[in-house]
Amino acid sequence: MFVEFLVSNHKEATMFKVIESRVPISKVVARQIEGAIMNKSYMPGSKLPSEFELCKQFGVSRTAIREALQTLSAQNMITIIKGKGIFVSEMSSSSIIEPMNKYFAQKLDKDYILDLVHSRQVIEPSLAEMAAERRTEKDIENLHRDFNALENFEGTHAELARLDMAFHLTIARASHNRILPVILEPILISFMPEVKTYIYETVSDVSRAASNHKPILDAIIKGDSIEARNAMNEHLIEAQDHAKRMIEARYNSEEDLVELVEESVELADEQTI
């Protein structure tokens, strides 16, 4: 009976395991500060408590606080100004774009190039439609500026490709949608310019960039949303055909594809510096 009693008591004593946190203290601190920022307890531009005050509130060492702050600073969530304090950063699109650049660079292959074009076909016609409905006088001015730059351009294919994609991004921004241009920007600015450069160099019957964009521009300026959507659709169907032909002509070897990836990564790095 006594043995049974001991066994019974042992089972009760070991029913629950001792909780041991395997997460570093600095990560717990960083998550809590991040949570306070994300739930808007601290707004962009506002000052966080000092390191000393954070040590007191969390009951942890200054080392843990500093590691947490370094993590948040690396994520662009806070800005540490020596002698002034710790401030909540204004989150920008670069916070999203830089990781997406790295993702695209890692995944890029022949099929992925077409996936980028297909993604544009899903997103950009709607953006053109919204731009026709919502564009302001300033947007129209920016669209004319970019279009004129394309129309009057005399330079390299690489420079022309960048102007081409910049015009598309201006259309996206003219939609005044706060989400879609952020998603589209790394595609247009970091990777499509290289793809477009090789299209200009490879596909002999590609017409001048400005003439391809004129129907889209005219529809947006007129405020004709249906025409703007249709014009962008037609433009991107043609872009898909050009991309396929470029891949067939140019990227039949792994060396060629590696060259495209490396050049795209270099451009992505330039855009996020």
KEKE-969137 format. One record per residue (C-alpha): residue in one letter; x, y, z. Coordinates in pm, whole numbers, plus 50000, padded with zeros to 5 digits. Example, Ala and Ser with C-alpha at 12.3 -4.5 7.8 and 13.67 -1.06 7.14 Angstrom:
2
["A"; [51230; 49550; 50780]]
["S"; [51367; 49894; 50714]]
This chain:
273
["M"; [50000; 50000; 50000]]
["F"; [50279; 50239; 50090]]
["V"; [50451; 50171; 49757]]
["E"; [50123; 50233; 49572]]
["F"; [50085; 50561; 49762]]
["L"; [50435; 50672; 49657]]
["V"; [50370; 50579; 49293]]
["S"; [50038; 50762; 49301]]
["N"; [50197; 51075; 49450]]
["H"; [50480; 51059; 49194]]
["K"; [50230; 51052; 48906]]
["E"; [50050; 51357; 49045]]
["A"; [50381; 51538; 49097]]
["T"; [50498; 51481; 48737]]
["M"; [50163; 51534; 48559]]
["F"; [50267; 51884; 48451]]
["K"; [50611; 51963; 48314]]
["V"; [50816; 52252; 48439]]
["I"; [50778; 52543; 48198]]
["E"; [51114; 52653; 48064]]
["S"; [51121; 52941; 47819]]
["R"; [51349; 52861; 47529]]
["V"; [51299; 53206; 47376]]
["P"; [51580; 53454; 47449]]
["I"; [51470; 53735; 47679]]
["S"; [51566; 53995; 47420]]
["K"; [51319; 53840; 47172]]
["V"; [51038; 53849; 47428]]
["V"; [51115; 54216; 47492]]
["A"; [51131; 54294; 47119]]
["R"; [50795; 54124; 47058]]
["Q"; [50628; 54324; 47333]]
["I"; [50766; 54654; 47207]]
["E"; [50669; 54559; 46852]]
["G"; [50319; 54475; 46975]]
["A"; [50289; 54815; 47143]]
["I"; [50391; 54982; 46817]]
["M"; [50160; 54773; 46601]]
["N"; [49857; 54833; 46824]]
["K"; [49940; 55206; 46807]]
["S"; [50019; 55252; 47174]]
["Y"; [50324; 55427; 47030]]
["M"; [50261; 55618; 46708]]
["P"; [50520; 55690; 46436]]
["G"; [50752; 55965; 46554]]
["S"; [50672; 55916; 46921]]
["K"; [50946; 55855; 47175]]
["L"; [50985; 55524; 47355]]
["P"; [51096; 55502; 47719]]
["S"; [51471; 55519; 47777]]
["E"; [51684; 55206; 47810]]
["F"; [51691; 55257; 48186]]
["E"; [51313; 55288; 48205]]
["L"; [51264; 54982; 47981]]
["C"; [51496; 54782; 48209]]
["K"; [51275; 54874; 48504]]
["Q"; [50948; 54799; 48324]]
["F"; [51060; 54462; 48189]]
["G"; [51274; 54368; 48490]]
["V"; [51560; 54258; 48267]]
["S"; [51922; 54355; 48210]]
["R"; [52034; 54644; 47992]]
["T"; [52202; 54390; 47762]]
["A"; [51866; 54226; 47686]]
["I"; [51707; 54566; 47622]]
["R"; [51986; 54671; 47388]]
["E"; [51964; 54345; 47193]]
["A"; [51589; 54391; 47157]]
["L"; [51631; 54749; 47039]]
["Q"; [51896; 54645; 46788]]
["T"; [51656; 54386; 46648]]
["L"; [51378; 54642; 46610]]
["S"; [51615; 54894; 46458]]
["A"; [51731; 54638; 46199]]
["Q"; [51363; 54587; 46109]]
["N"; [51323; 54965; 46062]]
["M"; [51060; 54975; 46336]]
["I"; [51253; 55216; 46556]]
["T"; [51523; 55479; 46513]]
["I"; [51785; 55525; 46783]]
["I"; [51930; 55877; 46793]]
["K"; [52229; 55910; 47020]]
["G"; [52173; 56169; 47288]]
["K"; [51805; 56212; 47200]]
["G"; [51635; 55877; 47249]]
["I"; [51445; 55597; 47081]]
["F"; [51173; 55686; 46833]]
["V"; [50909; 55486; 46645]]
["S"; [50991; 55486; 46274]]
["E"; [50748; 55579; 46001]]
["M"; [50708; 55250; 45818]]
["S"; [50773; 55280; 45446]]
["S"; [50726; 55054; 45147]]
["S"; [51099; 54973; 45158]]
["S"; [51031; 54767; 45471]]
["I"; [50831; 54530; 45251]]
["I"; [51013; 54573; 44922]]
["E"; [51359; 54471; 45038]]
["P"; [51255; 54122; 45162]]
["M"; [51048; 54074; 44845]]
["N"; [51352; 54163; 44634]]
["K"; [51550; 53887; 44802]]
["Y"; [51263; 53642; 44761]]
["F"; [51230; 53710; 44388]]
["A"; [51607; 53687; 44341]]
["Q"; [51615; 53344; 44503]]
["K"; [51319; 53210; 44307]]
["L"; [51387; 53360; 43966]]
["D"; [51396; 53114; 43675]]
["K"; [51245; 53093; 43327]]
["D"; [50898; 53007; 43450]]
["Y"; [50922; 53270; 43721]]
["I"; [50976; 53541; 43459]]
["L"; [50639; 53450; 43309]]
["D"; [50487; 53438; 43657]]
["L"; [50599; 53799; 43706]]
["V"; [50426; 53897; 43381]]
["H"; [50112; 53706; 43482]]
["S"; [50112; 53884; 43818]]
["R"; [50120; 54214; 43635]]
["Q"; [49826; 54099; 43421]]
["V"; [49623; 54040; 43737]]
["I"; [49715; 54364; 43912]]
["E"; [49783; 54637; 43658]]
["P"; [49456; 54648; 43458]]
["S"; [49267; 54714; 43782]]
["L"; [49519; 54982; 43878]]
["A"; [49479; 55150; 43538]]
["E"; [49101; 55143; 43586]]
["M"; [49131; 55299; 43932]]
["A"; [49380; 55555; 43804]]
["A"; [49128; 55670; 43543]]
["E"; [48869; 55714; 43818]]
["R"; [49089; 55872; 44085]]
["R"; [49378; 56052; 43916]]
["T"; [49446; 56406; 44029]]
["E"; [49593; 56695; 43833]]
["K"; [49929; 56613; 43993]]
["D"; [49897; 56250; 43878]]
["I"; [49824; 56366; 43523]]
["E"; [50130; 56590; 43538]]
["N"; [50345; 56296; 43653]]
["L"; [50205; 56068; 43382]]
["H"; [50278; 56326; 43112]]
["R"; [50629; 56370; 43253]]
["D"; [50703; 55996; 43238]]
["F"; [50542; 55951; 42899]]
["N"; [50738; 56240; 42750]]
["A"; [51057; 56091; 42893]]
["L"; [50976; 55766; 42709]]
["E"; [50874; 55939; 42387]]
["N"; [51185; 56157; 42365]]
["F"; [51434; 55907; 42502]]
["E"; [51756; 55832; 42318]]
["G"; [51984; 55604; 42511]]
["T"; [52051; 55246; 42610]]
["H"; [51796; 54967; 42627]]
["A"; [51857; 54938; 43001]]
["E"; [51775; 55304; 43061]]
["L"; [51466; 55279; 42840]]
["A"; [51347; 54973; 43033]]
["R"; [51373; 55162; 43362]]
["L"; [51172; 55452; 43223]]
["D"; [50913; 55205; 43093]]
["M"; [50864; 55048; 43435]]
["A"; [50869; 55387; 43609]]
["F"; [50571; 55490; 43393]]
["H"; [50382; 55180; 43503]]
["L"; [50457; 55255; 43867]]
["T"; [50328; 55610; 43823]]
["I"; [50001; 55464; 43693]]
["A"; [49986; 55236; 43996]]
["R"; [50035; 55528; 44232]]
["A"; [49770; 55731; 44049]]
["S"; [49519; 55464; 44155]]
["H"; [49555; 55590; 44514]]
["N"; [49524; 55234; 44635]]
["R"; [49751; 55202; 44938]]
["I"; [49824; 54829; 44900]]
["L"; [49864; 54725; 44536]]
["P"; [50144; 54968; 44436]]
["V"; [50353; 54840; 44727]]
["I"; [50307; 54482; 44605]]
["L"; [50384; 54580; 44246]]
["E"; [50686; 54803; 44308]]
["P"; [50954; 54532; 44356]]
["I"; [50834; 54361; 44038]]
["L"; [50844; 54679; 43830]]
["I"; [51155; 54841; 43971]]
["S"; [51383; 54557; 44073]]
["F"; [51328; 54276; 43820]]
["M"; [51121; 54376; 43518]]
["P"; [51378; 54634; 43395]]
["E"; [51631; 54356; 43334]]
["V"; [51370; 54138; 43165]]
["K"; [51253; 54434; 42956]]
["T"; [51611; 54521; 42859]]
["Y"; [51662; 54174; 42714]]
["I"; [51327; 54196; 42535]]
["Y"; [51435; 54520; 42364]]
["E"; [51765; 54357; 42269]]
["T"; [51621; 54023; 42157]]
["V"; [51273; 54071; 42008]]
["S"; [51324; 54257; 41682]]
["D"; [50967; 54381; 41621]]
["V"; [50910; 54540; 41963]]
["S"; [50777; 54887; 41890]]
["R"; [50893; 55197; 42073]]
["A"; [50788; 55204; 42437]]
["A"; [50600; 55535; 42412]]
["S"; [50363; 55420; 42139]]
["N"; [50274; 55111; 42344]]
["H"; [50166; 55325; 42636]]
["K"; [49979; 55604; 42456]]
["P"; [49633; 55435; 42461]]
["I"; [49667; 55372; 42836]]
["L"; [49770; 55731; 42903]]
["D"; [49490; 55876; 42691]]
["A"; [49224; 55662; 42864]]
["I"; [49344; 55759; 43213]]
["I"; [49354; 56130; 43127]]
["K"; [49002; 56111; 42977]]
["G"; [48882; 55936; 43291]]
["D"; [48757; 55637; 43090]]
["S"; [48812; 55351; 43336]]
["I"; [48692; 55070; 43106]]
["E"; [48910; 55185; 42820]]
["A"; [49206; 55218; 43058]]
["R"; [49159; 54860; 43181]]
["N"; [49126; 54725; 42828]]
["A"; [49429; 54916; 42702]]
["M"; [49642; 54784; 42987]]
["N"; [49513; 54430; 42926]]
["E"; [49612; 54447; 42560]]
["H"; [49950; 54593; 42646]]
["L"; [50030; 54315; 42895]]
["I"; [49913; 54038; 42660]]
["E"; [50169; 54172; 42414]]
["A"; [50427; 54190; 42698]]
["Q"; [50366; 53822; 42773]]
["D"; [50428; 53729; 42411]]
["H"; [50750; 53931; 42409]]
["A"; [50868; 53765; 42731]]
["K"; [50808; 53417; 42588]]
["R"; [50998; 53499; 42272]]
["M"; [51285; 53650; 42468]]
["I"; [51314; 53338; 42685]]
["E"; [51314; 53110; 42380]]
["A"; [51578; 53319; 42206]]
["R"; [51806; 53400; 42494]]
["Y"; [51771; 53175; 42795]]
["N"; [51842; 52828; 42667]]
["S"; [52137; 52788; 42904]]
["E"; [52175; 52806; 43280]]
["E"; [52458; 53058; 43235]]
["D"; [52222; 53304; 43071]]
["L"; [51968; 53267; 43351]]
["V"; [52235; 53310; 43618]]
["E"; [52340; 53634; 43445]]
["L"; [51983; 53765; 43461]]
["V"; [51948; 53675; 43829]]
["E"; [52278; 53840; 43920]]
["E"; [52196; 54159; 43732]]
["S"; [51847; 54171; 43884]]
["V"; [51990; 54131; 44235]]
["E"; [52236; 54414; 44172]]
["L"; [51951; 54638; 44056]]
["A"; [51740; 54538; 44356]]
["D"; [52025; 54633; 44589]]
["E"; [52059; 54971; 44417]]
["Q"; [51689; 55041; 44464]]
["T"; [51694; 54967; 44838]]
["I"; [52011; 55155; 44934]]
